[in-house]
Amino acid sequence: MRILIVDDDEELSSLLTELLIREGFRVDTQNDGRRGLAAALNGGYDLMVLDVMLPGLDGFEILRRVRREAKLPILMLTARGEDEDKIVGLELGADDYLQKPFNTRELVARIRAIMRRLEQRQPGGVLEVNGISIDPGTRDVRRNGEHVEATTFEFDILETLMRSAGRVVSRDELMEELYGRKATPFDRSVDMHISHLRKKLEGDKPLIKTVRGVGYQFVRSFEDKTPDEVSA
C-alpha cells in the first residue's frame, strides 16, 4: 500500500515515514501544498495523510481539487480543538480525521482499518434499490441511470445501508465496519457522510432515514414506514 504524507512539519513527516515503513507501507512525503496536490493526482497512491495548514495551497483546497478528480482515501490532520476544521474537512469529502497531537499507533490503526475495509469489499453483482444502483466492482453509483460521484467512504456507507435496506443500521455498526472503532457522542463523521449522500441522491422523498437515537435506514420503498423517524 502506497501512502502519501502531505505536511509541512518535516520532523513529523520523517517520524511518520519511518514508522509506516516499519509497518510495511511504502511512503512518500511532500511539505508544500502545490507539490502535494500534484503527487496526489499523479502518483498512484492508495491513501493520503493530509495536514490542513500548508504553504502554497492549504489542505482544504487540496482536498477540494482531489475530490473533483479522484476517489483517493484522505485522512485529514487537524489542530487540537479546531472543530471547524473537522467539519469543513468532512463537508469537502475527507474520509476520516485525526487531531494533532496524536498517538502514532492510532494513525497506523486508522490506516489499517481503511486497508481492511478496501480489501474486504469484494466485487459482486450490481445492487439496485429504490432507483439507486451500485456496482461494487467498479464502485459506480447511479440514480435513475445517471452517474453520481461518491467518495470511498460514501460508497461504502451506501453499500452497507443498501444491503440492509429496510433495516435500521446503527451508527455503532457503521463506525465499527468502516472505521474499526466505536462511535463517540462527538464523532460526527458518519453523519456528515450521510448528509452528503442525501444531497447527491435524494429528490422530493428521503432515501436514507434517520431513526432517532438508533441509526439509519435505506428505504426499500417510499411506502415503508419506520417509527420515530426524521429525514434530516
Secondary structure by P-SEA (a helix, b strand, c coil): cbbbbbccaaaaaaaaaaaaaaabbbbbbbccaaaaaaaaacccccccccccccccccaaaaaaaaaaccccbbbbbbcccaaaaaaaaaaacccccccccccaaaaaaaaaaaaaaaaacccccccccccbbbbccccccccccbbbbbcaaaaaaaaaaaaaccccccaaaaaaaccccccccccaaaaaaaaaaaaacccccccccccccbbbbbbccccccccccccc
